[in-house]
């Protein structure tokens, strides 16, 4: 069983959180949702998912987790404005811990300057930003580069879940 940190705030893409969460938990992994305020309820941009925050970014350390999960939507763009979340994400990349980022999730890794030289993908509207961050961009449903698993959009979730679970099995 792995402990997975999930960085999440309002306007995340509902299914990009709920579907991987279900897949991770089905395999026995434990997720901790992290935001600014423990106990706060964050809502997906489709209004379908409401999630209670398990921990404040102030109260967690990246070394206490085995992996990082960054769902897409507008959540990663909001979180990257807070250096604490940027540093948190960078830790996982710098220490080769598994990182799962879907859709707009790589925005947090762009701000962390953690994509240079890495094979990756993301939602169409951030692909140019990823290239500016010196990622080796691939327009594929899932791209695995060492510890990093990235996907483009909700349609890619089955491949994203499959490859993320493989990382956790190692």
Buried (B, 14 or more C-beta within 10 A) or exposed (E): EBEBBBBBBBBBBBBBBBBBBEBBEEBEBEBBBBBBEBEBEBBBBEEEBEBEBBBBBEEBEBEEBBBBBBBBBBBBBBBBEBEBBBEBBBBBBEEEBBBBBBBBBBBBBBBBEBBEEBBBBBBEEBBEBBEEBEBBBBEBBBBBBEBBBBBBBBEBBEBBBEBBBEBBEE
